[in-house]
Amino acid sequence: MRRPAFLSRIPVDPYIAALLGTVALAALLPARGPAAGVADGAATGAVALLFFLYGARLSTREAMDGMRHWRLHLTVLTATFVLFPLLGLASRGLVPSVLTPELQAGLLFLCLVPSTIQSSIAFTSLARGNVAAAVCAGSFSSVVGIVLTPLLAALLLGGSGGGFSPRSLVSIVGQLLVPFLAGQLLRRRVGGFLTRHGKALGQVDRGSILLVVYAAFSAGMVRGVWQQVTPLRLLALVGVEAVLLAVMLTLTGYGSRWLGFGREDRIAIVFCGSKKGLVCGLPMAGVLFGAHASLAVLPLMLFHQMQLMVCAVLAKHYAKSSGSRRTASPSAASVLSSTVSSPSDSARR
C-alpha cells in the first residue's frame, strides 16, 4: 500500500523529471557525427536488453492462469487496442488546425501502445479493486502489444509522415520480439538471479530508457524537427490528451458497469484500460520512427504524467467511496509488493 500513497502525494513522477532532464541534455548537448552513431548503437543494444529482461521476468504460467478471467482481459484489450486507436484515428480531423501532422502521428502512436502494469496495480490496490486481475491484465496487454502495436502501426501510420515504414517491422522483430522470446526461454535459468537483483536491474531499465530518449531527441535536435513545434501547439496537445483520457475513463467506467462486472473488476478495468505504458512505448517509438522519434514520444510522455495525476485522484475517490467496509487483502498487498520489486519501474508499469 505504500507505493500508491507515494504516487498520490507526488504531483510529478520523479522518472518523468529524469526524462525531461534527459531531453534538456539532448537539447543542449546533442550527439553529433560519430557520437550519434555510438549513441544509436548503444540505444539499440539497450532496447534489446530491456525486452530480454521483460521476457525473463514474466511468468508464462501466471499469464496463462490469468486467462481464466477472460471477459475482463478481453474488455481491457478492447479498450487498449480498439477504442484507443479509434480515438487516435479520429484525431486526424484536428490536423492542421489544432495539431501538426507529426504530433498527430505521435498521438496516434500513443493510442497503439499497450497498457501499464506497475501503476495500474498500484492504483487498483489503492482503490480496493481486483489487484490479481490488474496484474494479469497488464501483463497480458504488454505481451500482446509487443506483436500487435507494430502491426497496428504498420496499418495506421504507414502514410502518416511520421517517419514510420513497414520495414520497421523487421527491426521490431530483431530488437524487441526476439530478445523477449529469448528471455522467456531462459527464464528458468536466469529468473532467480533477476529476482535477487531486482532493484539493481530496475536501474538498468531506467537507464536504458533514458539512453533511448537521449538518442531520439538528439537526432531530432540535429535535424531541426523541434522548430516545427510551437508552445501553442504543445498546449493544444495537452488539451487534446486531457479529453482523450477523460473519454477513456468514462468509457471504461460506464462500459464495464454495463457489461455487468462487479465493483472490484470495474476498478481494474478502469485503471488497466485507460492507461498507456511509457517504457514499452518509448523503445517501440525509437525503432518505428527513427529520426522522427522525438516528436513521436512527446505525446506519450505527456499522457503518462497526466494519467498518473488523474488516476491518483480517482483511486482516492474509489477508496473513499468504499468507506470502511473492507481493506486490501493480504494477498493483494503481497502481489503488489512483489510486482513493485520485479518487472520495472513506476514509469513503465
N, C-alpha and C positions, 0 to 999 in steps of 0.2 A: 504493500500500500504506500510505501514511502515515495516510490517513483512517480505515481500520478500526482500526489500532493506537490512534489517538487516541480513538476511540469506546470501545474496550475498556478504556482506562485511566481514563476519567472515569465515576464511578458515576451522576452526574446530568447529563443533557443540558443544556447551557447555555441552549438555547432553551426548554426546559421551565421553567428558572428564570426566564426572562424572561416566560413565560406566567403563571407563578404570581405574579410581581411585578405583572403587569397585573391579575390577579384581585384582589390585595390593594388596588391602587389603586382599582378599581371598588367594593370593599367600603368603603373609607374615604371616597372622593370620587365617588360615582355620579353619572352625568349625569341631571339632572332638568329637567323643564319644557322650555323652548326648547332648552337644551343637549342634551337627549336626542334631540330631533328632528335637530339638527345631527349628533350622533354617529351616529344611524341612517342619515342620508343619506350621510355620509362612508363608513360601513361598506359601504353598498350599492355606492357607486362603487368602493371598494377591491376588493370581491369581483369586480365586472365586469372591472376592470383585471387582477386576478390571473389570471382564467381566459382573458383575451385573451393574456396572456404565456404561459400554458401552451400554448395553441394555436399561437402563433407560434414557440415553441421546439421543439415536437415535429416531428420529421421524418416525414412521412407515408410516404416511401419506406422508411425504416428499419423503421417499424412493419409495413408490408406484407411486407417481406423476412423479418421475424421469423416470419411465419405459416407458413413452411416447416417449422418445428418445432411443428406444430400439436398433437401429442399432449401436449407439455409445457405449452403455453399453455392447452389445454383442461383439463388437470389443475389448473393454478393457478386458472383461472376457476371451476372446480367447487368448489375449496376456499374461494375468496373469496366466491362468490355463491350457493352451495348449502349446503355444510357449515356454514359460519359462521352463516348465517341460521337453519338448523335448530336449532343450539345456542342461538341467541338466542331462538327461539320456545319452546324447552324451559325457558328461564329463567323463563317466566311461572308455572311451578309454585313459584317462590320468593317470589311475592307473596301476601300481605303479610308473611309470617313472617320473610323474610330481606331482601328489597328492597322499597322503596316502588314504587308504580306508575310514578312519574316516573323513578326510577333504572333500573327495568327497561326503560322505553321508551328511555332513553339507551343502555343495554347492547345492546338490540336494534338500535338505530341504528348503534352501533359495529360490529355484525356485518354491516351492509349496505354499509359504505363500501369503496372499492377498496383494493388493496394499495399498498405504498410503492414508490418507485423507488430513491432515493439510498441509504438504509440497507440495502436488500436487496442492492444491488450491492456495497456496501462489505463486508458480511458474507460474501457469496458469494465475493468475491475473497479475503478473509482465510482462508476455509475451503478455498480452492483448488477452487472449483466452476466451473460454466459461467457465466462473467460475461456473455457476449454474450446467453445465454438469459435471464439475470436482467434485463438491460436491456430486452429485447423484452417479456418477460412483465410487468414492472412498468409499462411504458409502455402496453401493450395493456389491462391491467387498469384503469389510470387513465382511458383513453378510454372504455372500456365502462361504467365506473362513473358517468361524467357523465350517461349516459342511464339505466342500469339501477338505480342507487341510488335516485333519486327514484321510479321505478316500483315498486320493492320496498317503499319506504317508504309509498307510497300504498296498497299492498295489505296490508301487515302492521301499519302504525301508524295507520291511519285512525281506529280507535276506541279507541286506547290511552290517551287522556287526556294525551298528551304535548304537546298543542298543535298537532299536525300536522293539516293539512287537505288534501284533494286539490287545492284551489285553489292550493296551494303549487307545483304542477307548472307553473303559468303563470309564477310567479316564477323557478322553476328555468330555464325556457326563456329568459326575458329576462335574467337575471343571470348564468347560467352557460353554457348551451349556445350562445346567440347570440354572446357575446364569444369563446368558444372557437373557433367556426367562423370568425368574423371573423379571428382570429389565424392560423388555418390558411390562409385565403385570401390574407392579406397577408404570409405568411411569407417569400416571396421578396424582398419589398421591405424588410422590417424585420429579417430574420434576421441579416444581417451586423452591424447596429447592436446587436442583443441579444447577439451573441457577443462583440463588443468591449467591451461594458459589463456583462458577466455578473455581476461582483462587486457593482457598484452596484445593479443590478436585483434581486440577491438580497436586498439590504436593503429594497427596495420590497416584495418578497414577505413578508418577516418583519414589516415594519411594518404591512402590510395585515392580516395575521392578528391581530396584537396589537390593531389597531383593532376588528376583528370581535369579538374576545374581550371587549374593554372594553365595547363596546356591549351585548353579550349579558348579561354579568354585571352591568352597571349596571341593565339592565331587571329582572333577577332580584332585585337588592337592593331596588329601588324597590317591587316588587310583593311582597316578603317571601317569595319562594319558598324561600330558604335556611333559613327557620325550620322547614321540613319535613324537613331532613336533620340527623341526629344523628351524633356521632362513631362510635357503634356501627354505624350503617347504612353509613358510609363504610368502616369496617373490614370489614364483611361484603362490600361491593362489591369491595374489593381481593382478598379471598379467592375470590370467585366468578370474578373476572377471571384470577387465577392458575390456577384449574382450567381455565378456557376456553383459556388459552394452552397449558397442558400437553397438553390434549386435541388441539388443532390441531397442535402439534408432533409428537405421536405419530401422528396420522392421516396427515399429510403425509409423515412419515419412513417409516413402515411401508407406507403405501399406495403411495408411489412405488416402493418396492422390490418390492412385489407386482405392480405394473404392468410391471416389467421394465426400468426406467430404470437407466442407468449411474450410477456414483458422483457424477460432476460434475453431471449433470442432477438427481439426487436432492437435492443440496445447494441448487441453485437453486430447486427446488420447495418445499423446507422453508422457506427464507427469504422467498420471494415469497408462498407460500400461507398462511403463519401470521401475517402481519403486516398492519397496517392503517395507512392514510395519514392523518396528522394534518392536514396543510394542505389536502388535498382535503375531508376530513370536516368541519372547522370551518366553512368558508363554507357548505357544504350545510346544516349544522345550523342556522346562523343564518337561512337562507332558509326551511327547512322548519318550524322550531319557533317562530320569532318570539320572543315574550317568555319562552318556556319553554326557550330555547336554552341557558341557563347550566347547568341540570341535565342537559340532553341531551348536552353536550360533556364533562362531567366524566368519565364512564366512558372516553371516547376518550382524554382527556389522561392518565389514569392508566394505561391499557393501553399507550399509546405508550411511556411511560417504562419500564414493566415489560418490554416486548418488546425494547427496546434493551439492557437489562441482561442479560436471559436469553440473547438471541441473541449477545451479545458473548462470553459464556462458551461457548456452544455452538459458535460459529465457531472459537474457540481449540481446542476439543476435536477438531473435524474436522481442523484444520490439523495438530495434534499426531499424530493417528492416521495421517495420510498420511506422516509421517516425512520423510525427505529424498529421497523417490522423485521428487519433481518440485517445481518452483517455479511461481509465477504467470507466465504467458506475457507477453511484452511487449505483445501486443495486448490482453490483459485489463487490464493496468495502464493502457494508453492509453485504453481505453474508460472505465475508472473515473475517470481524471483529467479527461477531457472532460465526463463527466456531473456530476462534483462542481462544475465551474465553470459549468454551464448550468442545468438545469431549475429547481432551487430550493435549499433548504437542508436541513440534517440532519433537521429536524423533519418535513418533508414526506416525504422520499423515503428 
